[in-house]
Amino acid sequence: MQLNDVEIEDTFAEGFKTFACRVLVTALNEKWLREAANSACGFATSMIDCPCEAGVEKYVPASATPDHRPGVILMFCMGKKKKVGDKEVDNIGEVLMERLGQCVLTCPTTAVFDAFPKDRENDDSNVIAKTGYNLSFFGDGYQEKGGNEFPFPTYKIPVMDGVFVTQNAFRADKAVAGGNFMIMGASVESALQAAEAAVTAIHTVDYVITPFPGGVVRSGSKVGSLKYPKILKASSNHFLCPTLRTKVPGSLVPEGIAAVYEIVVDGLDEKHVGEAMKAGIIAATKVPGVKKITAGNYGGKLGPFKFTLKSLLGL
């Protein structure tokens, strides 16, 4: 299959189930929005070894936020529960307390609101995390409940530049993680340019994030390890490393490929992840030097969501 003279492999990307929160942070200006977003989304690329997967969905104008200040929407994807010893405990509430409490509350001029889509409000699978309520105790008794400023309950926590306003509770719901595709280029420069173009296109779609640095993955992985199975949960996907093309039997890197970059997409649902993948792939194929687009899967064993490249692109 070809798209813009680029080979599209007849394969599928495999997504898996997760839970997602969608949070709106507002601040005095875009500088402090970026600082809050960068901090809150740190160490959040892959659930292989991070507490969650997180990223910026989009920036929004002051006219579209509850307090009429510029805002940024962040998404956090994580498991609903996590094991602590022999017990399963709430993971969503813990992730939000860490990210909002340590990284947003501490950032100058910020406020935080729930931004989960209203049309999912009555979904039976909604999880309600009373993160704002729990954060209010930081006020040490000087915190106050919000008045009628907003059409939802809030708390005002005294801080050294005024008050930190937080919505009382945040919602989470079932979501999709791990949508992906891989860009193979004749040079690092062409592959990276295509990856950047893909990420830009992906972020024209609502309800999705690209959790890796700049949205681009250089270190595609496989489950476990061939040489160190007792100590590694994941290891380099040697089949996709160009420097190993002539050394590894069954290498998936065609001759003439110098770099492979993976784009991972998480989203609130299958529809939006698919739309984002399509937009990203089309953008990538328009960059000179891109030779092939493929995707990663585990034969259907990882998760229930199959994003067939042929179907996404209408080929």
N, C-alpha and C positions, 0 to 999 in steps of 0.2 A: 504494500500500500504506500502511496506517495501523497504528501501534502506540501505544496510549495517546493517541490523537488527534493523533499526530505523523506527518507524512509520512515514509515510508522510501523513498528512491529505489531503483529497481530497477537496481542497479549492483553492482560488486565492488571490493574493496580488493585491491591487488596486492602480494604479499610476495616477497622475494628471498632467495637463499641466503646464509648466513653461517656462521661457526663461533662457538661460545659456550663460555665457561668459567663454572663456578658455584663460587663461593668463599665459605667461611664465615670470618668474622672474629669473634673473641671478645675481650672486654675486661672490665675490672673492673666497669663499670657501663654503663648505656645512654647516658649523656652521651658517653663516649669511643667507644662504638660509632658514634654519630651523627657525631662528628668524623671518625673514620676513613672512614666511608661517604661523607660529603660530600666529603672530599678525594680519595678513590680514584675517585669517580664524576664528578669535575670535568672540564670540557671534553670531554664524551663524549655529545653529543646526536645527532649525525648523521654518518654516514660520508662525507657530502658533503665535509666539511673537518675532521673530528675523527679522532684516531687509532683510536677505537673508539666503540661505543655502549654505555653502561653505566647501571646503576641498581640500586636496592635492590629485591630480590624480597620479602623479609619479614624481620621480627625473630623470633628463636626463643628459647625459655626456656633457662635453664641446664641443665635436665633433659634437653635434647635436643642438647647439644654435647659433644665429646670431653673437654674440660677442665672441664666442669660450671660454666661461666660464661655469662652472657648473650651471645647472638650475633646477628649479622646476616648474611644471605645476599645476596651481590652477584653480578650477572651482567655479564660483559663479552662483547660481540659484535664480531667483527672478521673481516677477511679472513685466510685461512690464510697467505698469502704477501703480500709487498709488494715493489715494484720499487725498487731502489737502483741508479741508473745503468742498466746493461744487465743487471743480475742480479736474480733473485728470491731474497729472503731470508725466513727465518722471521719472521712477524709476531706470532704468538700468544705466543711466548716473550718477545719484546720488550715487548709490551703489558703482560704480567703482571709482568715485571721492573720496568717503570716504575711501574705502579700499586701493586704490593705493596711494592716497595723504597722508593719515594719517599713514599708516602702512608699505608701501614699500618705498616711497620717503624718509621717515625718517630713514630707516634702512641702516647702513653703507654698502657701495660699491655696492648697488643694481642697476639694470636697469630693464626695463619692456617692454615686447613685446606682441603683439597679437598672440595667438596660436590657433585661431579657424581654423578647418580643411579647407584647400583650396578648397576641392571639394564642399563646400557649399557656396562658394563665390558669386555665382549668384542666390542664392535662394531668391525668392521674399519676404520671411519673415525675411530676415536679418535686423537687426537694427545696425546702425553705431553710436557709441558713441565717440565723439571727446574728449576723456578724456585726452590724451596727450597734445593736443592743449590747453585745459583749464588749465591743470596743469602747462603749461609753464609760465603762468602769475605769478606764484610764483617767477620766476626769476626777477620780478620787472623791466623789460626792458633790463636786461642783458642776457636773454635767447637767444639761437641761434637755427636756423634751422640746422638739420644735413646735412652733405654733401653727399658724395657718399659711405659712409661706409656700408650702408645697402640698399637693393633693395626696400625700402619703406620709406615714410617720417618719420622723427624723430625730436625731440627737445632735446637740451642740456640745462639743467637747472643748474646754478652754485650752488654748495653746499659746505660745509666746508671740504669735503674730495676729492673734484674734481668737476665732473659734474654728474648729474643724467640724464641718457639717457632714453627717453620714446618714444615709437611709437606714431604717431600722433593720431590714432583712433583704436578702438577695436570693434569687431563685437559680436553680440549676435544673437541667433536664438531660435526657438521653441525647447523645450527639455522635458524630462520626470522626474518627481520627485515622490518619495513615493513608489518605488519598495521595497518590504520588505519580510522578513520571520522571524519566531520566533523559538528559540532554547529552548527546555525544557529539563532540566537535573536533575539527581537524587541528585546533590549537586551544590552549588554555584561554586565550583572549576571546576567541569566537564563542566557545562554550560558555564562558562567564558572561559575556555580553548578552547571549541568548537567555541565560538564567535570570539576569537582571530584568530583561524585557518581560520575561514570563511572570516574575513576581509583581512587576508594575501592573500587568494586565489582570492578574489574579485579584489584586486589591481594588479593582473596579466592581467586584462582586461582593455583596453584603453577606454577613454571617460566616465569614471564613477568616482564618489566619494562616500564616506560614511561619511555624514556630522556630525554625533554625536561624542562625545569624544571617541577617539580610535576606532571609527566606531561602537560603541556598545551603545544600549539604554536600560537602566534599568527601565525607567519610561514611559512605553507604555501608551498612552492616548486614551480617547474617546472624541467625540465632546461634548462640553458643560459640564454641571454639574447637577446631580440630586438634590443636596442639595443647591447649590449656583448658580443657573442659571443666576442671574443678574450680577454676577461679574466675572465668569470664562468662557473663550472661550473653554477651554479643562480641563479635570480632569483625575485623575488616572483611568486606565482601570481595575476596581476592579475585573472583570471576569478573569483576568490573574495574579492576585496577589496570590502567594501560601499561604500566611498567612491568606487569606480570603476564602480559599477553602471550609471550612466547615461552613462558616458564610454567604456566598452569594448564594442565589438560582440561579442555572444555571451557576455556576462556570465552566470555561473552563480548569481548571488545573486538570489533572489526579492525582489520588492518587500516592504518591511516588515521586512527582516532588517538588524539593526544590527551583528552580530558573528558571526564564524565561528571556531570553535576546532577544531583537529585533535588527535586522540588517536592516538599511534603506539604499537604493541605489538610487542615482540620476544619470542621464546620459544624453548624447546628444540625444539619441534616444532609442526606444523600444528594438531594437535588442541588443544593448550593455548592457542595464539594465538586460534583460533576461539572457544573457550570464554570467553576473556577479553574478546574483542570483543563477544560476545553479552551478557555480564554488564554491560559498560560501556554499551552502547547502551540496554538496558532501563532502567538507572538514569537515564540522561540523559533519556529520554522522559517520566519521571515529574515533571520539573521544569517548573513553569508558565513559559510564555514561549518554550519550545523549539518551533520550527515545523517543522524538517526535519532529517533525518539522511541524509548521503550518504557517499561514500568516494572515495579517490583511486586512480587507476590510469593506466597508460600504454598501454592497449589490449592488455595482455599481453606487452609488449616488455621490461619491466623484470625480471620474474622469473616462476617457474613456479607460484607459489602464488596461487590466486584464492579470495578469501573473499567469496562472494556474500551480500549482506545478507539477501536473501529466504530463502535456505537456512539461514543461521545462525539466523534468528529464527523459522523455521518458518511463514513467511507464504505 
